Amino acid sequence: MQIEIRGLERLSFRERQVVILKESGQSNEEVACTLGISPGTVATLYKRARAKGYQVVAILPLESWGIVDDPAEKGDQ
């Protein structure tokens, strides 16, 4: 699965960092540790970023839905 974040151009550099880490599943504490800032600052930056509006789009391969055959399962036939 791939994740695409649309609208990042509206965010500050630090907001982008926070959004990318948060949307990849990290907690405020984990993001804070990674970026060397407080969890409260992470929460504030995330709230500001959400107010500016961005979209997270999950891109799933068709194989994961059982719609088409997974080429990896076919092997070298």
mmCIF file as gemmi writes it, N, C-alpha and C atoms, coordinates in Angstrom:
data_model
loop_
_atom_site.group_PDB
_atom_site.id
_atom_site.type_symbol
_atom_site.label_atom_id
_atom_site.label_alt_id
_atom_site.label_comp_id
_atom_site.label_asym_id
_atom_site.label_entity_id
_atom_site.label_seq_id
_atom_site.pdbx_PDB_ins_code
_atom_site.Cartn_x
_atom_site.Cartn_y
_atom_site.Cartn_z
_atom_site.occupancy
_atom_site.B_iso_or_equiv
_atom_site.pdbx_formal_charge
_atom_site.auth_seq_id
_atom_site.auth_asym_id
_atom_site.pdbx_PDB_model_num
ATOM 1 N N . MET Axp A 1 ? 0.843 -1.177 0 1 0 ? 1 A 1
ATOM 2 C CA . MET Axp A 1 ? 0 0 0 1 0 ? 1 A 1
ATOM 3 C C . MET Axp A 1 ? 0.883 1.233 0 1 0 ? 1 A 1
ATOM 4 N N . GLN Axp A 2 ? 0.491 2.208 -0.762 1 0 ? 2 A 1
ATOM 5 C CA . GLN Axp A 2 ? 1.159 3.497 -0.78 1 0 ? 2 A 1
ATOM 6 C C . GLN Axp A 2 ? 0.206 4.543 -0.234 1 0 ? 2 A 1
ATOM 7 N N . ILE Axp A 3 ? 0.763 5.562 0.395 1 0 ? 3 A 1
ATOM 8 C CA . ILE Axp A 3 ? -0.045 6.666 0.886 1 0 ? 3 A 1
ATOM 9 C C . ILE Axp A 3 ? 0.403 7.926 0.171 1 0 ? 3 A 1
ATOM 10 N N . GLU Axp A 4 ? -0.545 8.664 -0.36 1 0 ? 4 A 1
ATOM 11 C CA . GLU Axp A 4 ? -0.273 9.939 -1.011 1 0 ? 4 A 1
ATOM 12 C C . GLU Axp A 4 ? -0.915 11.029 -0.162 1 0 ? 4 A 1
ATOM 13 N N . ILE Axp A 5 ? -0.165 12.074 0.124 1 0 ? 5 A 1
ATOM 14 C CA . ILE Axp A 5 ? -0.696 13.194 0.888 1 0 ? 5 A 1
ATOM 15 C C . ILE Axp A 5 ? -0.793 14.382 -0.063 1 0 ? 5 A 1
ATOM 16 N N . ARG Axp A 6 ? -2.016 14.822 -0.292 1 0 ? 6 A 1
ATOM 17 C CA . ARG Axp A 6 ? -2.252 15.934 -1.213 1 0 ? 6 A 1
ATOM 18 C C . ARG Axp A 6 ? -2.45 17.222 -0.423 1 0 ? 6 A 1
ATOM 19 N N . GLY Axp A 7 ? -1.914 18.311 -0.951 1 0 ? 7 A 1
ATOM 20 C CA . GLY Axp A 7 ? -2.081 19.608 -0.304 1 0 ? 7 A 1
ATOM 21 C C . GLY Axp A 7 ? -0.929 19.984 0.613 1 0 ? 7 A 1
ATOM 22 N N . LEU Axp A 8 ? 0.163 19.232 0.561 1 0 ? 8 A 1
ATOM 23 C CA . LEU Axp A 8 ? 1.317 19.541 1.416 1 0 ? 8 A 1
ATOM 24 C C . LEU Axp A 8 ? 1.899 20.917 1.132 1 0 ? 8 A 1
ATOM 25 N N . GLU Axp A 9 ? 1.687 21.42 -0.08 1 0 ? 9 A 1
ATOM 26 C CA . GLU Axp A 9 ? 2.262 22.72 -0.434 1 0 ? 9 A 1
ATOM 27 C C . GLU Axp A 9 ? 1.674 23.851 0.404 1 0 ? 9 A 1
ATOM 28 N N . ARG Axp A 10 ? 0.524 23.625 1.021 1 0 ? 10 A 1
ATOM 29 C CA . ARG Axp A 10 ? -0.098 24.645 1.871 1 0 ? 10 A 1
ATOM 30 C C . ARG Axp A 10 ? 0.485 24.665 3.282 1 0 ? 10 A 1
ATOM 31 N N . LEU Axp A 11 ? 1.294 23.668 3.609 1 0 ? 11 A 1
ATOM 32 C CA . LEU Axp A 11 ? 1.806 23.525 4.971 1 0 ? 11 A 1
ATOM 33 C C . LEU Axp A 11 ? 3.232 24.042 5.095 1 0 ? 11 A 1
ATOM 34 N N . SER Axp A 12 ? 3.585 24.453 6.322 1 0 ? 12 A 1
ATOM 35 C CA . SER Axp A 12 ? 4.97 24.836 6.583 1 0 ? 12 A 1
ATOM 36 C C . SER Axp A 12 ? 5.84 23.576 6.57 1 0 ? 12 A 1
ATOM 37 N N . PHE Axp A 13 ? 7.139 23.768 6.518 1 0 ? 13 A 1
ATOM 38 C CA . PHE Axp A 13 ? 8.06 22.627 6.504 1 0 ? 13 A 1
ATOM 39 C C . PHE Axp A 13 ? 7.848 21.738 7.724 1 0 ? 13 A 1
ATOM 40 N N . ARG Axp A 14 ? 7.758 22.336 8.915 1 0 ? 14 A 1
ATOM 41 C CA . ARG Axp A 14 ? 7.595 21.562 10.143 1 0 ? 14 A 1
ATOM 42 C C . ARG Axp A 14 ? 6.24 20.864 10.174 1 0 ? 14 A 1
ATOM 43 N N . GLU Axp A 15 ? 5.187 21.539 9.694 1 0 ? 15 A 1
ATOM 44 C CA . GLU Axp A 15 ? 3.87 20.895 9.622 1 0 ? 15 A 1
ATOM 45 C C . GLU Axp A 15 ? 3.925 19.69 8.696 1 0 ? 15 A 1
ATOM 46 N N . ARG Axp A 16 ? 4.635 19.812 7.588 1 0 ? 16 A 1
ATOM 47 C CA . ARG Axp A 16 ? 4.785 18.681 6.659 1 0 ? 16 A 1
ATOM 48 C C . ARG Axp A 16 ? 5.445 17.499 7.349 1 0 ? 16 A 1
ATOM 49 N N . GLN Axp A 17 ? 6.511 17.774 8.093 1 0 ? 17 A 1
ATOM 50 C CA . GLN Axp A 17 ? 7.201 16.693 8.799 1 0 ? 17 A 1
ATOM 51 C C . GLN Axp A 17 ? 6.252 15.979 9.753 1 0 ? 17 A 1
ATOM 52 N N . VAL Axp A 18 ? 5.511 16.765 10.528 1 0 ? 18 A 1
ATOM 53 C CA . VAL Axp A 18 ? 4.587 16.191 11.509 1 0 ? 18 A 1
ATOM 54 C C . VAL Axp A 18 ? 3.502 15.379 10.809 1 0 ? 18 A 1
ATOM 55 N N . VAL Axp A 19 ? 2.919 15.929 9.758 1 0 ? 19 A 1
ATOM 56 C CA . VAL Axp A 19 ? 1.848 15.234 9.044 1 0 ? 19 A 1
ATOM 57 C C . VAL Axp A 19 ? 2.344 13.909 8.477 1 0 ? 19 A 1
ATOM 58 N N . ILE Axp A 20 ? 3.488 13.922 7.849 1 0 ? 20 A 1
ATOM 59 C CA . ILE Axp A 20 ? 4.021 12.695 7.25 1 0 ? 20 A 1
ATOM 60 C C . ILE Axp A 20 ? 4.234 11.618 8.311 1 0 ? 20 A 1
ATOM 61 N N . LEU Axp A 21 ? 4.809 12.003 9.436 1 0 ? 21 A 1
ATOM 62 C CA . LEU Axp A 21 ? 5.054 11.025 10.501 1 0 ? 21 A 1
ATOM 63 C C . LEU Axp A 21 ? 3.748 10.563 11.153 1 0 ? 21 A 1
ATOM 64 N N . LYS Axp A 22 ? 2.836 11.501 11.416 1 0 ? 22 A 1
ATOM 65 C CA . LYS Axp A 22 ? 1.564 11.134 12.042 1 0 ? 22 A 1
ATOM 66 C C . LYS Axp A 22 ? 0.73 10.246 11.116 1 0 ? 22 A 1
ATOM 67 N N . GLU Axp A 23 ? 0.671 10.583 9.828 1 0 ? 23 A 1
ATOM 68 C CA . GLU Axp A 23 ? -0.139 9.807 8.896 1 0 ? 23 A 1
ATOM 69 C C . GLU Axp A 23 ? 0.479 8.446 8.591 1 0 ? 23 A 1
ATOM 70 N N . SER Axp A 24 ? 1.744 8.261 8.952 1 0 ? 24 A 1
ATOM 71 C CA . SER Axp A 24 ? 2.346 6.938 8.791 1 0 ? 24 A 1
ATOM 72 C C . SER Axp A 24 ? 2.197 6.117 10.072 1 0 ? 24 A 1
ATOM 73 N N . GLY Axp A 25 ? 1.43 6.642 11.029 1 0 ? 25 A 1
ATOM 74 C CA . GLY Axp A 25 ? 1.05 5.847 12.191 1 0 ? 25 A 1
ATOM 75 C C . GLY Axp A 25 ? 1.783 6.141 13.486 1 0 ? 25 A 1
ATOM 76 N N . GLN Axp A 26 ? 2.64 7.137 13.514 1 0 ? 26 A 1
ATOM 77 C CA . GLN Axp A 26 ? 3.381 7.423 14.74 1 0 ? 26 A 1
ATOM 78 C C . GLN Axp A 26 ? 2.54 8.242 15.719 1 0 ? 26 A 1
ATOM 79 N N . SER Axp A 27 ? 2.78 8.025 16.998 1 0 ? 27 A 1
ATOM 80 C CA . SER Axp A 27 ? 2.097 8.785 18.043 1 0 ? 27 A 1
ATOM 81 C C . SER Axp A 27 ? 2.756 10.157 18.187 1 0 ? 27 A 1
ATOM 82 N N . ASN Axp A 28 ? 2.089 11.054 18.923 1 0 ? 28 A 1
ATOM 83 C CA . ASN Axp A 28 ? 2.677 12.371 19.18 1 0 ? 28 A 1
ATOM 84 C C . ASN Axp A 28 ? 4.033 12.241 19.863 1 0 ? 28 A 1
ATOM 85 N N . GLU Axp A 29 ? 4.148 11.297 20.784 1 0 ? 29 A 1
ATOM 86 C CA . GLU Axp A 29 ? 5.4 11.098 21.509 1 0 ? 29 A 1
ATOM 87 C C . GLU Axp A 29 ? 6.514 10.615 20.58 1 0 ? 29 A 1
ATOM 88 N N . GLU Axp A 30 ? 6.182 9.7 19.679 1 0 ? 30 A 1
ATOM 89 C CA . GLU Axp A 30 ? 7.177 9.202 18.723 1 0 ? 30 A 1
ATOM 90 C C . GLU Axp A 30 ? 7.633 10.298 17.769 1 0 ? 30 A 1
ATOM 91 N N . VAL Axp A 31 ? 6.676 11.091 17.277 1 0 ? 31 A 1
ATOM 92 C CA . VAL Axp A 31 ? 7.009 12.195 16.378 1 0 ? 31 A 1
ATOM 93 C C . VAL Axp A 31 ? 7.879 13.209 17.115 1 0 ? 31 A 1
ATOM 94 N N . ALA Axp A 32 ? 7.509 13.519 18.345 1 0 ? 32 A 1
ATOM 95 C CA . ALA Axp A 32 ? 8.271 14.474 19.147 1 0 ? 32 A 1
ATOM 96 C C . ALA Axp A 32 ? 9.707 14.02 19.327 1 0 ? 32 A 1
ATOM 97 N N . CYS Axp A 33 ? 9.893 12.748 19.628 1 0 ? 33 A 1
ATOM 98 C CA . CYS Axp A 33 ? 11.238 12.197 19.817 1 0 ? 33 A 1
ATOM 99 C C . CYS Axp A 33 ? 12.035 12.278 18.516 1 0 ? 33 A 1
ATOM 100 N N . THR Axp A 34 ? 11.413 11.93 17.414 1 0 ? 34 A 1
ATOM 101 C CA . THR Axp A 34 ? 12.076 11.961 16.109 1 0 ? 34 A 1
ATOM 102 C C . THR Axp A 34 ? 12.516 13.369 15.729 1 0 ? 34 A 1
ATOM 103 N N . LEU Axp A 35 ? 11.645 14.359 15.976 1 0 ? 35 A 1
ATOM 104 C CA . LEU Axp A 35 ? 11.911 15.725 15.548 1 0 ? 35 A 1
ATOM 105 C C . LEU Axp A 35 ? 12.587 16.585 16.611 1 0 ? 35 A 1
ATOM 106 N N . GLY Axp A 36 ? 12.685 16.063 17.831 1 0 ? 36 A 1
ATOM 107 C CA . GLY Axp A 36 ? 13.324 16.819 18.902 1 0 ? 36 A 1
ATOM 108 C C . GLY Axp A 36 ? 12.484 17.991 19.392 1 0 ? 36 A 1
ATOM 109 N N . ILE Axp A 37 ? 11.16 17.789 19.412 1 0 ? 37 A 1
ATOM 110 C CA . ILE Axp A 37 ? 10.243 18.813 19.914 1 0 ? 37 A 1
ATOM 111 C C . ILE Axp A 37 ? 9.313 18.167 20.93 1 0 ? 37 A 1
ATOM 112 N N . SER Axp A 38 ? 8.495 18.955 21.597 1 0 ? 38 A 1
ATOM 113 C CA . SER Axp A 38 ? 7.61 18.391 22.616 1 0 ? 38 A 1
ATOM 114 C C . SER Axp A 38 ? 6.35 17.793 21.978 1 0 ? 38 A 1
ATOM 115 N N . PRO Axp A 39 ? 5.721 16.833 22.672 1 0 ? 39 A 1
ATOM 116 C CA . PRO Axp A 39 ? 4.463 16.268 22.169 1 0 ? 39 A 1
ATOM 117 C C . PRO Axp A 39 ? 3.377 17.335 22.009 1 0 ? 39 A 1
ATOM 118 N N . GLY Axp A 40 ? 3.383 18.339 22.867 1 0 ? 40 A 1
ATOM 119 C CA . GLY Axp A 40 ? 2.419 19.433 22.749 1 0 ? 40 A 1
ATOM 120 C C . GLY Axp A 40 ? 2.607 20.221 21.463 1 0 ? 40 A 1
ATOM 121 N N . THR Axp A 41 ? 3.867 20.444 21.087 1 0 ? 41 A 1
ATOM 122 C CA . THR Axp A 41 ? 4.166 21.131 19.833 1 0 ? 41 A 1
ATOM 123 C C . THR Axp A 41 ? 3.711 20.293 18.647 1 0 ? 41 A 1
ATOM 124 N N . VAL Axp A 42 ? 3.908 18.99 18.733 1 0 ? 42 A 1
ATOM 125 C CA . VAL Axp A 42 ? 3.441 18.087 17.676 1 0 ? 42 A 1
ATOM 126 C C . VAL Axp A 42 ? 1.926 18.226 17.519 1 0 ? 42 A 1
ATOM 127 N N . ALA Axp A 43 ? 1.209 18.201 18.636 1 0 ? 43 A 1
ATOM 128 C CA . ALA Axp A 43 ? -0.249 18.313 18.591 1 0 ? 43 A 1
ATOM 129 C C . ALA Axp A 43 ? -0.683 19.633 17.968 1 0 ? 43 A 1
ATOM 130 N N . THR Axp A 44 ? -0.005 20.72 18.331 1 0 ? 44 A 1
ATOM 131 C CA . THR Axp A 44 ? -0.33 22.043 17.775 1 0 ? 44 A 1
ATOM 132 C C . THR Axp A 44 ? -0.072 22.092 16.282 1 0 ? 44 A 1
ATOM 133 N N . LEU Axp A 45 ? 1.083 21.597 15.85 1 0 ? 45 A 1
ATOM 134 C CA . LEU Axp A 45 ? 1.417 21.602 14.427 1 0 ? 45 A 1
ATOM 135 C C . LEU Axp A 45 ? 0.444 20.748 13.626 1 0 ? 45 A 1
ATOM 136 N N . TYR Axp A 46 ? 0.071 19.61 14.187 1 0 ? 46 A 1
ATOM 137 C CA . TYR Axp A 46 ? -0.863 18.716 13.508 1 0 ? 46 A 1
ATOM 138 C C . TYR Axp A 46 ? -2.235 19.371 13.381 1 0 ? 46 A 1
ATOM 139 N N . LYS Axp A 47 ? -2.676 20.032 14.445 1 0 ? 47 A 1
ATOM 140 C CA . LYS Axp A 47 ? -3.97 20.717 14.429 1 0 ? 47 A 1
ATOM 141 C C . LYS Axp A 47 ? -3.959 21.839 13.392 1 0 ? 47 A 1
ATOM 142 N N . ARG Axp A 48 ? -2.881 22.613 13.322 1 0 ? 48 A 1
ATOM 143 C CA . ARG Axp A 48 ? -2.771 23.685 12.327 1 0 ? 48 A 1
ATOM 144 C C . ARG Axp A 48 ? -2.793 23.119 10.907 1 0 ? 48 A 1
ATOM 145 N N . ALA Axp A 49 ? -2.064 22.03 10.707 1 0 ? 49 A 1
ATOM 146 C CA . ALA Axp A 49 ? -2.007 21.406 9.379 1 0 ? 49 A 1
ATOM 147 C C . ALA Axp A 49 ? -3.387 20.924 8.957 1 0 ? 49 A 1
ATOM 148 N N . ARG Axp A 50 ? -4.109 20.305 9.865 1 0 ? 50 A 1
ATOM 149 C CA . ARG Axp A 50 ? -5.453 19.81 9.541 1 0 ? 50 A 1
ATOM 150 C C . ARG Axp A 50 ? -6.388 20.961 9.202 1 0 ? 50 A 1
ATOM 151 N N . ALA Axp A 51 ? -6.225 22.101 9.901 1 0 ? 51 A 1
ATOM 152 C CA . ALA Axp A 51 ? -7.063 23.274 9.625 1 0 ? 51 A 1
ATOM 153 C C . ALA Axp A 51 ? -6.782 23.843 8.236 1 0 ? 51 A 1
ATOM 154 N N . LYS Axp A 52 ? -5.547 23.686 7.746 1 0 ? 52 A 1
ATOM 155 C CA . LYS Axp A 52 ? -5.184 24.174 6.415 1 0 ? 52 A 1
ATOM 156 C C . LYS Axp A 52 ? -5.706 23.246 5.319 1 0 ? 52 A 1
ATOM 157 N N . GLY Axp A 53 ? -6.049 22.049 5.704 1 0 ? 53 A 1
ATOM 158 C CA . GLY Axp A 53 ? -6.647 21.102 4.765 1 0 ? 53 A 1
ATOM 159 C C . GLY Axp A 53 ? -5.634 20.386 3.896 1 0 ? 53 A 1
ATOM 160 N N . TYR Axp A 54 ? -5.558 19.115 4.062 1 0 ? 54 A 1
ATOM 161 C CA . TYR Axp A 54 ? -4.784 18.238 3.193 1 0 ? 54 A 1
ATOM 162 C C . TYR Axp A 54 ? -5.559 16.939 3.11 1 0 ? 54 A 1
ATOM 163 N N . GLN Axp A 55 ? -5.248 16.125 2.143 1 0 ? 55 A 1
ATOM 164 C CA . GLN Axp A 55 ? -5.944 14.855 1.96 1 0 ? 55 A 1
ATOM 165 C C . GLN Axp A 55 ? -4.951 13.712 1.961 1 0 ? 55 A 1
ATOM 166 N N . VAL Axp A 56 ? -5.34 12.641 2.611 1 0 ? 56 A 1
ATOM 167 C CA . VAL Axp A 56 ? -4.546 11.419 2.587 1 0 ? 56 A 1
ATOM 168 C C . VAL Axp A 56 ? -5.281 10.426 1.699 1 0 ? 56 A 1
ATOM 169 N N . VAL Axp A 57 ? -4.561 9.917 0.703 1 0 ? 57 A 1
ATOM 170 C CA . VAL Axp A 57 ? -5.14 8.964 -0.237 1 0 ? 57 A 1
ATOM 171 C C . VAL Axp A 57 ? -4.331 7.673 -0.149 1 0 ? 57 A 1
ATOM 172 N N . ALA Axp A 58 ? -5.007 6.576 0.113 1 0 ? 58 A 1
ATOM 173 C CA . ALA Axp A 58 ? -4.353 5.268 0.133 1 0 ? 58 A 1
ATOM 174 C C . ALA Axp A 58 ? -4.451 4.668 -1.262 1 0 ? 58 A 1
ATOM 175 N N . ILE Axp A 59 ? -3.322 4.221 -1.763 1 0 ? 59 A 1
ATOM 176 C CA . ILE Axp A 59 ? -3.278 3.597 -3.076 1 0 ? 59 A 1
ATOM 177 C C . ILE Axp A 59 ? -3.029 2.105 -2.862 1 0 ? 59 A 1
ATOM 178 N N . LEU Axp A 60 ? -4.039 1.32 -3.18 1 0 ? 60 A 1
ATOM 179 C CA . LEU Axp A 60 ? -3.971 -0.123 -2.969 1 0 ? 60 A 1
ATOM 180 C C . LEU Axp A 60 ? -3.886 -0.838 -4.301 1 0 ? 60 A 1
ATOM 181 N N . PRO Axp A 61 ? -3.003 -1.813 -4.418 1 0 ? 61 A 1
ATOM 182 C CA . PRO Axp A 61 ? -2.941 -2.579 -5.661 1 0 ? 61 A 1
ATOM 183 C C . PRO Axp A 61 ? -4.225 -3.399 -5.847 1 0 ? 61 A 1
ATOM 184 N N . LEU Axp A 62 ? -4.648 -3.558 -7.09 1 0 ? 62 A 1
ATOM 185 C CA . LEU Axp A 62 ? -5.869 -4.319 -7.372 1 0 ? 62 A 1
ATOM 186 C C . LEU Axp A 62 ? -5.805 -5.733 -6.806 1 0 ? 62 A 1
ATOM 187 N N . GLU Axp A 63 ? -4.606 -6.301 -6.781 1 0 ? 63 A 1
ATOM 188 C CA . GLU Axp A 63 ? -4.447 -7.668 -6.285 1 0 ? 63 A 1
ATOM 189 C C . GLU Axp A 63 ? -4.945 -7.806 -4.847 1 0 ? 63 A 1
ATOM 190 N N . SER Axp A 64 ? -4.813 -6.748 -4.054 1 0 ? 64 A 1
ATOM 191 C CA . SER Axp A 64 ? -5.219 -6.827 -2.649 1 0 ? 64 A 1
ATOM 192 C C . SER Axp A 64 ? -6.739 -6.902 -2.506 1 0 ? 64 A 1
ATOM 193 N N . TRP Axp A 65 ? -7.471 -6.564 -3.542 1 0 ? 65 A 1
ATOM 194 C CA . TRP Axp A 65 ? -8.924 -6.618 -3.516 1 0 ? 65 A 1
ATOM 195 C C . TRP Axp A 65 ? -9.463 -7.897 -4.147 1 0 ? 65 A 1
ATOM 196 N N . GLY Axp A 66 ? -8.579 -8.733 -4.694 1 0 ? 66 A 1
ATOM 197 C CA . GLY Axp A 66 ? -9.016 -9.962 -5.332 1 0 ? 66 A 1
ATOM 198 C C . GLY Axp A 66 ? -9.693 -9.725 -6.671 1 0 ? 66 A 1
ATOM 199 N N . ILE Axp A 67 ? -9.47 -8.555 -7.255 1 0 ? 67 A 1
ATOM 200 C CA . ILE Axp A 67 ? -10.103 -8.211 -8.533 1 0 ? 67 A 1
ATOM 201 C C . ILE Axp A 67 ? -9.319 -8.793 -9.707 1 0 ? 67 A 1
ATOM 202 N N . VAL Axp A 68 ? -8.006 -8.76 -9.591 1 0 ? 68 A 1
ATOM 203 C CA . VAL Axp A 68 ? -7.138 -9.331 -10.623 1 0 ? 68 A 1
ATOM 204 C C . VAL Axp A 68 ? -6.158 -10.276 -9.949 1 0 ? 68 A 1
ATOM 205 N N . ASP Axp A 69 ? -5.557 -11.142 -10.737 1 0 ? 69 A 1
ATOM 206 C CA . ASP Axp A 69 ? -4.583 -12.078 -10.195 1 0 ? 69 A 1
ATOM 207 C C . ASP Axp A 69 ? -3.311 -11.359 -9.791 1 0 ? 69 A 1
ATOM 208 N N . ASP Axp A 70 ? -2.702 -11.831 -8.713 1 0 ? 70 A 1
ATOM 209 C CA . ASP Axp A 70 ? -1.419 -11.301 -8.259 1 0 ? 70 A 1
ATOM 210 C C . ASP Axp A 70 ? -0.32 -11.945 -9.09 1 0 ? 70 A 1
ATOM 211 N N . PRO Axp A 71 ? 0.446 -11.141 -9.875 1 0 ? 71 A 1
ATOM 212 C CA . PRO Axp A 71 ? 1.484 -11.722 -10.719 1 0 ? 71 A 1
ATOM 213 C C . PRO Axp A 71 ? 2.54 -12.458 -9.907 1 0 ? 71 A 1
ATOM 214 N N . ALA Axp A 72 ? 2.766 -12.092 -8.684 1 0 ? 72 A 1
ATOM 215 C CA . ALA Axp A 72 ? 3.778 -12.745 -7.85 1 0 ? 72 A 1
ATOM 216 C C . ALA Axp A 72 ? 3.385 -14.18 -7.517 1 0 ? 72 A 1
ATOM 217 N N . GLU Axp A 73 ? 2.078 -14.449 -7.467 1 0 ? 73 A 1
ATOM 218 C CA . GLU Axp A 73 ? 1.623 -15.804 -7.143 1 0 ? 73 A 1
ATOM 219 C C . GLU Axp A 73 ? 1.764 -16.756 -8.333 1 0 ? 73 A 1
ATOM 220 N N . LYS Axp A 74 ? 1.84 -16.227 -9.529 1 0 ? 74 A 1
ATOM 221 C CA . LYS Axp A 74 ? 1.929 -17.076 -10.715 1 0 ? 74 A 1
ATOM 222 C C . LYS Axp A 74 ? 3.323 -17.67 -10.905 1 0 ? 74 A 1
ATOM 223 N N . GLY Axp A 75 ? 4.329 -17.013 -10.369 1 0 ? 75 A 1
ATOM 224 C CA . GLY Axp A 75 ? 5.681 -17.517 -10.53 1 0 ? 75 A 1
ATOM 225 C C . GLY Axp A 75 ? 6.18 -17.362 -11.951 1 0 ? 75 A 1
ATOM 226 N N . ASP Axp A 76 ? 7.078 -18.245 -12.372 1 0 ? 76 A 1
ATOM 227 C CA . ASP Axp A 76 ? 7.678 -18.177 -13.716 1 0 ? 76 A 1
ATOM 228 C C . ASP Axp A 76 ? 7.015 -19.173 -14.647 1 0 ? 76 A 1
ATOM 229 N N . GLN Axp A 77 ? 5.728 -19.092 -14.809 1 0 ? 77 A 1
ATOM 230 C CA . GLN Axp A 77 ? 5.022 -20.04 -15.673 1 0 ? 77 A 1
ATOM 231 C C . GLN Axp A 77 ? 5.132 -19.672 -17.116 1 0 ? 77 A 1
